Amino acid sequence: MKKQHLKETTDFLKSNGFTNPTVGIILGTGLGNLVNEVDIDVEIPYNDIPHFPISTVVSHAGKLIYGTLSGKKVILMAGRFHAYEDYSLWEVTYGVRVMKELGIQHLLISNAAGAINLNYKKGDLILLDDHINLQGGSPLVFKGASKFGNLFADMLEPYSKKMNSMLKHIASENNIDLKDGVYAGVLGPQLETRAEYRMLQILEVDAVGMSTVPEVIVAKSINLPCVAISVLTDECDPQNLQEVDINDILDVAKAAEPNLILLFKKLIEKL
């Protein structure tokens, strides 16, 4: 059934003009303005695409967009899916598999995250070079999974060293402060307790969020090079913890977004 659904989804999108994309982009919380940089050919709401999940998070637009960015044909997921929306990890990562079937050769991911490393502050951009999966599952756990990619995906290099190096060079050329670090993916949707933040510090995590890890695991399984950048939208100091307002998170993400857009656009030029 999964194979048939994937085929029906991709056939539908191809028939609606999603042809020969080279780059796929997943836009995270508060990071939707990259869409404004795209010369859009086709835009389809998720709920009009056969078998595609529907984004339920208010700050996620819920559209699949195809067009040209930095001279390349791209697909943008304006809105992603989370396990906390009561989706299976197959559904959470369905868009990655669909974009790969349509032909993308690189995957760019953005997300909003909390700063665990106390040297990092709100508004910082973090280039992920590793992660810890604390979501309690894997998107590769289902019957027949070996028919969809490498079941025992090697996670030695979850994020492309080549593209990470390119992004660091672009950041240096454009005077963008791009830090790097380890991301912990948790289930959510509740935020962490002080004790949980202390645990993450002991694990030497730099940022924590509720997405990205499942998509990266699937990307590795299907040999799709990927990169991910987190915008740090709050500071998770267990000794000085403050209540978090979602509107503040969105405001911080918006303020940091222009640099993220520049990094992604320049990277796509060079791919």
TARAVEN-V647837 format. One record per helix or strand of 3 or more residues. SS is the DSSP state (h for helix, s for strand). FROM is the first residue (numbers start at 1). TO is the last residue. If there is no record, write none. Layout:
ss: <SS & SS>
from: <FROM & FROM>
to: <TO & TO>
This chain:
ss: <h & s & h & s & h & s & s & h & h & h & s & s & h & h & s & h & s & h & s & h>
from: <2 & 23 & 33 & 39 & 46 & 63 & 72 & 83 & 89 & 94 & 106 & 125 & 145 & 161 & 178 & 194 & 207 & 213 & 225 & 246>
to: <15 & 27 & 37 & 45 & 48 & 69 & 78 & 85 & 92 & 102 & 115 & 134 & 148 & 173 & 186 & 202 & 209 & 221 & 235 & 270>
